[in-house]
Amino acid sequence: MHTLLFESIPAGFKGVNHAGSSTVPMGGNMNQTMTVAEVAAVLNVTPKYVLKLVRDGKLPASANTDGTHTVARRDAEAYRLNAKRRGRKALEELARVLQEAGIYGKQK
């Protein structure tokens, strides 16, 4: 019988990012704006990576007069959901390829 990866993680560790702090739930008013640091916490990435997403045009943001950026909560949520879908699709494709190769099969 197979155990899903996330089922094997102790309950106390779920919802905790790599730095050990709890992840920030999305929710709230989708018309609000978020700082780069807030978006980074939601996406579980670094603020530097969020700025890269903004520069690459993958995450819409507004530049403020002081040089900082803000992101609409709805845009951050859309990116998060899209990234989750891409990750799930990649895992499904990997599982398919491994099954076809006979590497990932039923365990006895």
C-alpha positions, -999 to 999 in steps of 0.1 A, spaced: 0 0 0 13 35 -9 15 63 15 11 98 1 41 120 8 20 146 27 3 119 48 37 109 62 44 145 75 36 149 112 6 171 118 27 197 137 48 203 106 20 209 81 15 246 72 51 255 82 74 269 56 111 261 52 122 288 76 100 274 104 74 301 105 38 295 97 25 301 63 0 330 57 -34 320 45 -50 338 15 -85 349 24 -96 384 32 -105 411 8 -93 403 -27 -91 440 -36 -64 446 -9 -28 451 -19 1 432 -3 37 440 2 64 419 -15 72 403 19 35 393 24 33 378 -11 66 359 -4 51 345 28 19 334 9 39 318 -19 65 304 5 93 319 -15 118 347 -9 110 384 -14 138 385 -40 120 357 -60 87 377 -58 106 407 -74 119 384 -101 84 373 -109 73 409 -111 103 418 -133 96 388 -156 60 399 -160 47 367 -143 31 386 -113 15 420 -119 25 447 -94 24 484 -89 55 504 -83 52 529 -55 69 563 -55 93 551 -28 105 523 -50 86 495 -33 61 473 -51 26 462 -41 6 432 -55 -31 429 -56 -42 401 -33 -63 386 -62 -32 385 -84 -11 368 -57 -39 342 -52 -42 336 -89 -5 330 -92 -5 307 -61 -34 286 -76 -17 285 -110 16 274 -95 -2 247 -75 -19 234 -107 15 234 -125 31 215 -97 3 189 -95 4 185 -133 42 180 -132 39 154 -104 12 135 -124 34 135 -155 63 122 -135 42 94 -120 30 85 -155 65 83 -169 78 63 -139 49 39 -143 55 34 -180 92 28 -172 82 2 -147 100 21 -119 69 31 -100 45 2 -96 26 -17 -71 46 -26 -40 42 -61 -25 
